[in-house]
Amino acid sequence: MAENITIRNAPGRWVVRAGGAILGESNRALELTEGDYPPVIYFPRDDIGMAFLEKTASATTCPHKGVASYFMVCVPSGNMPDAAWSYEAPLPAMAAITGHIAFYTDRVTVERL
């Protein structure tokens, strides 16, 4: 694993909400800490209502994690382009986040219950 990245089980139950809708809830979330950045909660896809997400053409590359794909969050109050991301095939050292999705907390609410 990259020296500056730590992945651990996020303790407790986590929820992600947007526009009044609950997008998902999980007690199997992961917490990824990278350098001085705030921790990011990654939700298992199985715990997210994927009907709220639509994959976009956006992609970025992280030298430590690999290529990130992005998703628009679609809720009745409106669409939020590229509000979530996933490493569909992360680099081997980041295999733990395979099948997980993270959200920008300035666009949606991610909180521990």
N, CA and C atoms as a LAMMPS dump frame, in Angstrom:
ITEM: TIMESTEP
0
ITEM: NUMBER OF ATOMS
339
ITEM: BOX BOUNDS ff ff ff
-5.0000000000000000e+02 5.0000000000000000e+02
-5.0000000000000000e+02 5.0000000000000000e+02
-5.0000000000000000e+02 5.0000000000000000e+02
ITEM: ATOMS id mol type element x y z
1 1 1 N 0.846 -1.17 0
2 1 2 C 0 0 0
3 1 3 C 0.891 1.231 0
4 2 1 N 0.429 2.263 -0.652
5 2 2 C 1.189 3.515 -0.678
6 2 3 C 1.416 3.973 0.764
7 3 1 N 2.605 4.475 1.028
8 3 2 C 2.975 4.853 2.394
9 3 3 C 2.041 5.887 3.003
10 4 1 N 1.487 6.758 2.191
11 4 2 C 0.662 7.839 2.734
12 4 3 C -0.831 7.526 2.738
13 5 1 N -1.223 6.282 2.441
14 5 2 C -2.639 5.917 2.398
15 5 3 C -2.911 4.783 3.384
16 6 1 N -3.967 4.977 4.176
17 6 2 C -4.401 3.954 5.121
18 6 3 C -5.866 3.647 4.846
19 7 1 N -6.195 2.363 4.784
20 7 2 C -7.587 1.933 4.621
21 7 3 C -7.928 1.06 5.821
22 8 1 N -9.058 1.393 6.448
23 8 2 C -9.51 0.586 7.589
24 8 3 C -11.026 0.504 7.565
25 9 1 N -11.578 -0.442 8.317
26 9 2 C -13.022 -0.509 8.45
27 9 3 C -13.488 0.744 9.183
28 10 1 N -14.49 1.407 8.648
29 10 2 C -15.052 2.594 9.303
30 10 3 C -15.978 2.105 10.414
31 11 1 N -15.68 2.443 11.665
32 11 2 C -16.503 1.927 12.764
33 11 3 C -17.916 2.491 12.725
34 12 1 N -18.881 1.664 13.053
35 12 2 C -20.26 2.104 13.151
36 12 3 C -21.038 1.987 11.851
37 13 1 N -22.197 2.609 11.849
38 13 2 C -23.101 2.606 10.691
39 13 3 C -23.035 3.979 10.036
40 14 1 N -22.919 3.999 8.707
41 14 2 C -22.766 5.236 7.925
42 14 3 C -23.924 5.386 6.962
43 15 1 N -24.293 6.641 6.694
44 15 2 C -25.37 6.947 5.763
45 15 3 C -24.898 8.037 4.812
46 16 1 N -25.411 7.987 3.586
47 16 2 C -25.167 9.056 2.613
48 16 3 C -26.532 9.527 2.127
49 17 1 N -26.73 10.872 2.161
50 17 2 C -28 11.492 1.78
51 17 3 C -27.753 12.606 0.776
52 18 1 N -28.733 12.823 -0.087
53 18 2 C -28.666 13.941 -1.042
54 18 3 C -30.087 14.361 -1.387
55 19 1 N -30.324 15.664 -1.366
56 19 2 C -31.627 16.18 -1.778
57 19 3 C -32.794 15.544 -1.072
58 20 1 N -32.634 15.196 0.202
59 20 2 C -33.716 14.584 0.963
60 20 3 C -33.84 13.081 0.792
61 21 1 N -33.046 12.488 -0.096
62 21 2 C -33.095 11.042 -0.326
63 21 3 C -31.931 10.349 0.379
64 22 1 N -32.195 9.179 0.915
65 22 2 C -31.121 8.355 1.463
66 22 3 C -30.585 7.511 0.307
67 23 1 N -29.326 7.751 -0.047
68 23 2 C -28.701 7.022 -1.152
69 23 3 C -28.182 5.669 -0.702
70 24 1 N -27.812 5.565 0.554
71 24 2 C -27.3 4.308 1.053
72 24 3 C -26.984 4.369 2.53
73 25 1 N -26.844 3.179 3.101
74 25 2 C -26.542 3.037 4.519
75 25 3 C -25.72 1.767 4.665
76 26 1 N -24.669 1.821 5.488
77 26 2 C -23.793 0.661 5.592
78 26 3 C -23.102 0.572 6.942
79 27 1 N -22.918 -0.647 7.387
80 27 2 C -22.048 -0.903 8.536
81 27 3 C -20.782 -1.628 8.052
82 28 1 N -20.565 -1.596 6.73
83 28 2 C -19.388 -2.227 6.118
84 28 3 C -18.528 -1.212 5.356
85 29 1 N -18.689 0.063 5.672
86 29 2 C -17.955 1.112 4.966
87 29 3 C -16.463 1.066 5.334
88 30 1 N -15.661 1.619 4.436
89 30 2 C -14.221 1.73 4.661
90 30 3 C -13.849 3.196 4.799
91 31 1 N -12.84 3.465 5.603
92 31 2 C -12.317 4.819 5.754
93 31 3 C -10.922 4.851 5.142
94 32 1 N -10.746 5.716 4.153
95 32 2 C -9.448 5.875 3.496
96 32 3 C -8.87 7.213 3.919
97 33 1 N -7.67 7.171 4.471
98 33 2 C -6.958 8.378 4.869
99 33 3 C -5.731 8.495 3.993
100 34 1 N -5.56 9.669 3.382
101 34 2 C -4.439 9.907 2.467
102 34 3 C -3.741 11.202 2.858
103 35 1 N -2.526 11.067 3.354
104 35 2 C -1.747 12.241 3.734
105 35 3 C -2.495 13.126 4.703
106 36 1 N -2.521 14.429 4.419
107 36 2 C -3.171 15.408 5.282
108 36 3 C -4.633 15.667 4.908
109 37 1 N -5.154 14.947 3.902
110 37 2 C -6.543 15.134 3.499
111 37 3 C -7.489 14.556 4.557
112 38 1 N -8.707 15.097 4.658
113 38 2 C -9.683 14.498 5.573
114 38 3 C -9.998 13.063 5.133
115 39 1 N -10.343 12.195 6.069
116 39 2 C -10.704 10.816 5.707
117 39 3 C -11.898 10.792 4.755
118 40 1 N -11.922 9.793 3.881
119 40 2 C -13.01 9.605 2.924
120 40 3 C -13.671 8.261 3.224
121 41 1 N -14.997 8.262 3.283
122 41 2 C -15.749 7.034 3.529
123 41 3 C -16.125 6.416 2.181
124 42 1 N -15.781 5.151 2.002
125 42 2 C -16.119 4.387 0.804
126 42 3 C -17.203 3.379 1.175
127 43 1 N -18.338 3.468 0.481
128 43 2 C -19.476 2.589 0.721
129 43 3 C -19.447 1.404 -0.236
130 44 1 N -19.737 0.183 0.238
131 44 2 C -19.887 -0.933 -0.699
132 44 3 C -21.038 -0.647 -1.66
133 45 1 N -20.84 -0.96 -2.933
134 45 2 C -21.904 -0.735 -3.929
135 45 3 C -23.2 -1.415 -3.533
136 46 1 N -23.106 -2.591 -2.91
137 46 2 C -24.31 -3.321 -2.515
138 46 3 C -25.152 -2.55 -1.504
139 47 1 N -24.552 -1.572 -0.835
140 47 2 C -25.264 -0.802 0.175
141 47 3 C -25.735 0.565 -0.341
142 48 1 N -25.536 0.818 -1.617
143 48 2 C -25.936 2.084 -2.235
144 48 3 C -27.093 1.818 -3.202
145 49 1 N -28.072 2.707 -3.207
146 49 2 C -29.162 2.628 -4.188
147 49 3 C -28.626 3.105 -5.532
148 50 1 N -28.11 2.185 -6.33
149 50 2 C -27.451 2.553 -7.582
150 50 3 C -28.404 3.214 -8.566
151 51 1 N -29.712 3.137 -8.339
152 51 2 C -30.668 3.834 -9.202
153 51 3 C -30.511 5.348 -9.083
154 52 1 N -29.891 5.828 -7.994
155 52 2 C -29.637 7.255 -7.804
156 52 3 C -28.377 7.732 -8.526
157 53 1 N -27.572 6.804 -9.018
158 53 2 C -26.289 7.162 -9.621
159 53 3 C -26.278 6.843 -11.107
160 54 1 N -25.68 7.741 -11.87
161 54 2 C -25.52 7.543 -13.315
162 54 3 C -24.057 7.814 -13.659
163 55 1 N -23.41 6.823 -14.233
164 55 2 C -21.998 6.97 -14.571
165 55 3 C -21.822 8.062 -15.624
166 56 1 N -20.793 8.892 -15.447
167 56 2 C -20.496 9.945 -16.409
168 56 3 C -19.236 9.571 -17.183
169 57 1 N -18.864 10.396 -18.116
170 57 2 C -17.656 10.153 -18.915
171 57 3 C -16.396 10.635 -18.207
172 58 1 N -16.545 11.285 -17.059
173 58 2 C -15.391 11.84 -16.352
174 58 3 C -14.508 10.742 -15.764
175 59 1 N -13.213 11.015 -15.755
176 59 2 C -12.237 10.101 -15.15
177 59 3 C -11.006 10.898 -14.754
178 60 1 N -10.38 10.466 -13.675
179 60 2 C -9.102 11.042 -13.255
180 60 3 C -8.177 9.894 -12.882
181 61 1 N -6.888 10.178 -12.823
182 61 2 C -5.919 9.147 -12.466
183 61 3 C -5.141 9.588 -11.231
184 62 1 N -5.079 8.709 -10.251
185 62 2 C -4.286 8.918 -9.045
186 62 3 C -3.088 7.967 -9.129
187 63 1 N -1.88 8.45 -8.902
188 63 2 C -0.717 7.572 -9.003
189 63 3 C -0.708 6.457 -7.957
190 64 1 N -1.495 6.604 -6.891
191 64 2 C -1.517 5.598 -5.821
192 64 3 C -2.707 4.652 -5.895
193 65 1 N -3.835 5.157 -6.437
194 65 2 C -5.062 4.359 -6.444
195 65 3 C -5.46 3.86 -7.835
196 66 1 N -5.115 4.581 -8.877
197 66 2 C -5.48 4.181 -10.233
198 66 3 C -6.461 5.153 -10.863
199 67 1 N -7.291 4.651 -11.76
200 67 2 C -8.238 5.485 -12.508
201 67 3 C -9.587 5.5 -11.786
202 68 1 N -10.08 6.718 -11.532
203 68 2 C -11.385 6.89 -10.889
204 68 3 C -12.434 7.186 -11.941
205 69 1 N -13.576 6.519 -11.811
206 69 2 C -14.757 6.797 -12.633
207 69 3 C -15.711 7.617 -11.782
208 70 1 N -16.503 8.468 -12.429
209 70 2 C -17.386 9.375 -11.7
210 70 3 C -18.848 9.103 -11.994
211 71 1 N -19.694 9.531 -11.05
212 71 2 C -21.13 9.313 -11.138
213 71 3 C -21.88 10.599 -10.819
214 72 1 N -22.953 10.832 -11.558
215 72 2 C -23.886 11.905 -11.255
216 72 3 C -24.882 11.343 -10.247
217 73 1 N -25.17 12.11 -9.205
218 73 2 C -26.204 11.746 -8.253
219 73 3 C -27.502 12.378 -8.741
220 74 1 N -28.508 11.546 -8.943
221 74 2 C -29.797 11.983 -9.491
222 74 3 C -30.881 11.824 -8.417
223 75 1 N -31.363 12.955 -7.912
224 75 2 C -32.413 12.954 -6.898
225 75 3 C -33.511 13.916 -7.345
226 76 1 N -34.71 13.806 -6.777
227 76 2 C -35.811 14.662 -7.224
228 76 3 C -35.501 16.164 -7.187
229 77 1 N -34.649 16.594 -6.268
230 77 2 C -34.347 18.026 -6.169
231 77 3 C -33.351 18.492 -7.233
232 78 1 N -32.782 17.547 -7.993
233 78 2 C -31.859 17.916 -9.067
234 78 3 C -30.685 16.965 -9.182
235 79 1 N -29.945 17.115 -10.245
236 79 2 C -28.79 16.259 -10.5
237 79 3 C -27.515 16.937 -10.016
238 80 1 N -26.602 16.133 -9.502
239 80 2 C -25.308 16.621 -9.02
240 80 3 C -24.216 15.912 -9.806
241 81 1 N -23.709 16.564 -10.877
242 81 2 C -22.698 15.927 -11.722
243 81 3 C -21.428 15.591 -10.944
244 82 1 N -20.894 14.427 -11.231
245 82 2 C -19.616 13.972 -10.674
246 82 3 C -19.546 14.138 -9.154
247 83 1 N -20.612 13.772 -8.459
248 83 2 C -20.668 13.895 -7.005
249 83 3 C -20.151 12.647 -6.298
250 84 1 N -19.907 11.589 -7.051
251 84 2 C -19.41 10.334 -6.474
252 84 3 C -18.358 9.748 -7.402
253 85 1 N -17.488 8.93 -6.828
254 85 2 C -16.465 8.283 -7.658
255 85 3 C -16.166 6.879 -7.14
256 86 1 N -15.556 6.113 -8.017
257 86 2 C -15.205 4.73 -7.704
258 86 3 C -13.952 4.348 -8.477
259 87 1 N -13.117 3.562 -7.85
260 87 2 C -11.968 2.966 -8.539
261 87 3 C -12.398 1.567 -8.942
262 88 1 N -12.834 1.424 -10.185
263 88 2 C -13.397 0.165 -10.667
264 88 3 C -12.348 -0.953 -10.672
265 89 1 N -11.121 -0.589 -11.005
266 89 2 C -10.003 -1.545 -11.016
267 89 3 C -8.797 -0.842 -10.387
268 90 1 N -8.81 -0.66 -9.055
269 90 2 C -7.722 0.081 -8.426
270 90 3 C -6.397 -0.664 -8.538
271 91 1 N -5.331 0.071 -8.294
272 91 2 C -4.012 -0.553 -8.274
273 91 3 C -4.002 -1.632 -7.189
274 92 1 N -3.175 -2.665 -7.352
275 92 2 C -3.201 -3.805 -6.422
276 92 3 C -3.116 -3.429 -4.938
277 93 1 N -2.341 -2.43 -4.589
278 93 2 C -2.204 -2.046 -3.181
279 93 3 C -3.492 -1.458 -2.617
280 94 1 N -4.422 -1.059 -3.488
281 94 2 C -5.684 -0.444 -3.07
282 94 3 C -6.871 -1.374 -3.31
283 95 1 N -6.616 -2.651 -3.478
284 95 2 C -7.67 -3.623 -3.814
285 95 3 C -8.85 -3.571 -2.846
286 96 1 N -8.639 -3.146 -1.622
287 96 2 C -9.718 -3.115 -0.625
288 96 3 C -10.879 -2.214 -1.043
289 97 1 N -10.618 -1.185 -1.873
290 97 2 C -11.704 -0.274 -2.265
291 97 3 C -12.42 -0.716 -3.545
292 98 1 N -12.042 -1.857 -4.088
293 98 2 C -12.76 -2.401 -5.238
294 98 3 C -14.226 -2.613 -4.846
295 99 1 N -15.144 -2.198 -5.706
296 99 2 C -16.564 -2.38 -5.426
297 99 3 C -17.133 -1.374 -4.431
298 100 1 N -16.403 -0.291 -4.192
299 100 2 C -16.852 0.739 -3.262
300 100 3 C -17.01 2.079 -3.993
301 101 1 N -17.844 2.947 -3.427
302 101 2 C -18.098 4.272 -3.989
303 101 3 C -17.939 5.31 -2.878
304 102 1 N -17.304 6.429 -3.23
305 102 2 C -17.137 7.549 -2.3
306 102 3 C -17.881 8.764 -2.845
307 103 1 N -18.168 9.714 -1.967
308 103 2 C -18.97 10.875 -2.329
309 103 3 C -18.283 12.161 -1.883
310 104 1 N -18.454 13.206 -2.673
311 104 2 C -17.965 14.528 -2.288
312 104 3 C -18.896 15.088 -1.225
313 105 1 N -18.348 15.358 -0.053
314 105 2 C -19.174 15.798 1.071
315 105 3 C -19.598 17.264 0.981
316 106 1 N -19.127 17.98 -0.03
317 106 2 C -19.652 19.328 -0.246
318 106 3 C -20.904 19.292 -1.125
319 107 1 N -21.257 18.106 -1.612
320 107 2 C -22.444 17.954 -2.472
321 107 3 C -23.507 17.064 -1.846
322 108 1 N -23.081 16.113 -1.018
323 108 2 C -24.001 15.204 -0.334
324 108 3 C -23.603 15.166 1.138
325 109 1 N -24.435 14.557 1.961
326 109 2 C -24.133 14.409 3.381
327 109 3 C -23.702 12.974 3.652
328 110 1 N -22.537 12.817 4.231
329 110 2 C -22.041 11.514 4.667
330 110 3 C -21.831 11.616 6.159
331 111 1 N -22.511 10.745 6.909
332 111 2 C -22.37 10.829 8.355
333 111 3 C -22.49 9.478 9.022
334 112 1 N -21.864 9.416 10.174
335 112 2 C -21.963 8.215 11.016
336 112 3 C -23.224 8.333 11.859
337 113 1 N -24.019 7.271 11.889
338 113 2 C -25.25 7.274 12.679
339 113 3 C -24.959 6.961 14.135
